Amino acid sequence: MSSPPAVPAQTPEALERDLAALFVEALNLEMAPADIDPTAPLFGDGLGLDSIDILEVALEVSRRYGFQLRSDDEDNEQIFQNLRSLAAHVAQHRTQ
């Protein structure tokens, strides 16, 4: 049996930029991906996302990076704290 293909290496900054673009596309945000501060909260005073927005993002992340973000994951509050924490989680778990 052959092992699964390696996931292409990507710098944390490049992954953050990709995820920022994913947020803008998936949520039709009226801002440029570069305007999203990777350390700003995703909820509340940061991007102001709600749980429906996060579900949309989780679906896109699952499609694009090949792993499931589960709504019952006890670490979701940490994972979705900001763009940087989401990028770190994606980097650890992505399969594509």
C-alpha positions as a Markdown table, in Angstrom:
| # | Residue | x | y | z |
|---|---|---|---|---|
| 1 | Met | 0.0 | 0.0 | 0.0 |
| 2 | Ser | 1.2 | 3.5 | -0.8 |
| 3 | Ser | 1.0 | 6.2 | 1.8 |
| 4 | Pro | -1.4 | 9.2 | 1.2 |
| 5 | Pro | 0.1 | 12.1 | -0.8 |
| 6 | Ala | 1.9 | 14.6 | 1.3 |
| 7 | Val | 0.1 | 17.9 | 2.0 |
| 8 | Pro | 2.1 | 20.7 | 0.4 |
| 9 | Ala | 4.0 | 22.7 | 2.9 |
| 10 | Gln | 2.6 | 26.1 | 3.6 |
| 11 | Thr | 3.8 | 28.9 | 5.9 |
| 12 | Pro | 1.5 | 29.9 | 8.7 |
| 13 | Glu | 1.2 | 33.3 | 7.2 |
| 14 | Ala | 0.2 | 31.9 | 3.8 |
| 15 | Leu | -2.4 | 29.6 | 5.4 |
| 16 | Glu | -3.8 | 32.6 | 7.3 |
| 17 | Arg | -4.1 | 34.5 | 4.0 |
| 18 | Asp | -5.9 | 31.6 | 2.4 |
| 19 | Leu | -8.3 | 31.3 | 5.3 |
| 20 | Ala | -9.0 | 35.0 | 5.3 |
| 21 | Ala | -9.9 | 34.7 | 1.6 |
| 22 | Leu | -12.1 | 31.7 | 2.5 |
| 23 | Phe | -13.9 | 33.9 | 5.1 |
| 24 | Val | -14.5 | 36.7 | 2.6 |
| 25 | Glu | -15.7 | 34.3 | -0.1 |
| 26 | Ala | -17.9 | 32.1 | 2.1 |
| 27 | Leu | -19.5 | 34.9 | 4.1 |
| 28 | Asn | -19.6 | 37.5 | 1.4 |
| 29 | Leu | -17.7 | 39.9 | 3.7 |
| 30 | Glu | -17.4 | 43.4 | 2.3 |
| 31 | Met | -13.7 | 43.7 | 3.1 |
| 32 | Ala | -10.4 | 42.5 | 1.6 |
| 33 | Pro | -8.8 | 39.3 | 3.0 |
| 34 | Ala | -5.7 | 41.4 | 3.9 |
| 35 | Asp | -7.9 | 43.6 | 6.1 |
| 36 | Ile | -8.7 | 40.7 | 8.5 |
| 37 | Asp | -6.4 | 40.9 | 11.5 |
| 38 | Pro | -5.3 | 37.3 | 12.2 |
| 39 | Thr | -5.3 | 38.0 | 16.0 |
| 40 | Ala | -8.7 | 39.7 | 16.1 |
| 41 | Pro | -11.6 | 37.7 | 17.7 |
| 42 | Leu | -13.9 | 36.1 | 15.1 |
| 43 | Phe | -16.9 | 36.7 | 17.3 |
| 44 | Gly | -18.1 | 39.9 | 19.0 |
| 45 | Asp | -16.0 | 43.0 | 18.5 |
| 46 | Gly | -13.7 | 41.3 | 16.0 |
| 47 | Leu | -15.2 | 40.1 | 12.8 |
| 48 | Gly | -18.6 | 39.9 | 14.5 |
| 49 | Leu | -19.4 | 36.4 | 13.3 |
| 50 | Asp | -22.2 | 34.3 | 14.7 |
| 51 | Ser | -22.6 | 30.6 | 15.0 |
| 52 | Ile | -24.2 | 30.3 | 11.5 |
| 53 | Asp | -21.2 | 32.1 | 10.0 |
| 54 | Ile | -18.9 | 29.6 | 11.7 |
| 55 | Leu | -20.9 | 26.7 | 10.4 |
| 56 | Glu | -20.5 | 28.0 | 6.9 |
| 57 | Val | -16.7 | 28.5 | 7.4 |
| 58 | Ala | -16.4 | 25.0 | 9.0 |
| 59 | Leu | -18.1 | 23.5 | 5.9 |
| 60 | Glu | -15.7 | 25.3 | 3.5 |
| 61 | Val | -12.7 | 24.3 | 5.6 |
| 62 | Ser | -13.8 | 20.7 | 5.5 |
| 63 | Arg | -14.1 | 20.8 | 1.8 |
| 64 | Arg | -10.9 | 22.6 | 1.1 |
| 65 | Tyr | -8.6 | 21.0 | 3.6 |
| 66 | Gly | -10.0 | 17.5 | 3.8 |
| 67 | Phe | -10.9 | 17.1 | 7.5 |
| 68 | Gln | -14.1 | 17.6 | 9.6 |
| 69 | Leu | -14.6 | 20.4 | 12.0 |
| 70 | Arg | -17.2 | 19.1 | 14.4 |
| 71 | Ser | -19.8 | 21.3 | 16.2 |
| 72 | Asp | -19.4 | 19.1 | 19.3 |
| 73 | Asp | -15.6 | 19.5 | 19.6 |
| 74 | Glu | -14.9 | 20.8 | 23.1 |
| 75 | Asp | -12.0 | 22.8 | 21.7 |
| 76 | Asn | -14.1 | 24.9 | 19.3 |
| 77 | Glu | -13.9 | 28.0 | 21.4 |
| 78 | Gln | -10.1 | 27.9 | 21.2 |
| 79 | Ile | -10.1 | 26.8 | 17.5 |
| 80 | Phe | -12.3 | 29.7 | 16.4 |
| 81 | Gln | -10.8 | 32.3 | 18.8 |
| 82 | Asn | -9.2 | 34.1 | 15.8 |
| 83 | Leu | -7.9 | 33.5 | 12.4 |
| 84 | Arg | -4.4 | 32.5 | 13.7 |
| 85 | Ser | -5.8 | 29.8 | 16.0 |
| 86 | Leu | -8.0 | 28.4 | 13.2 |
| 87 | Ala | -4.9 | 28.4 | 10.9 |
| 88 | Ala | -2.9 | 26.5 | 13.5 |
| 89 | His | -5.7 | 23.9 | 13.8 |
| 90 | Val | -6.0 | 23.5 | 10.0 |
| 91 | Ala | -2.2 | 23.1 | 9.7 |
| 92 | Gln | -2.2 | 20.3 | 12.2 |
| 93 | His | -5.2 | 18.4 | 10.8 |
| 94 | Arg | -5.4 | 19.0 | 7.1 |
| 95 | Thr | -5.2 | 16.1 | 4.7 |
| 96 | Gln | -5.2 | 18.1 | 1.5 |
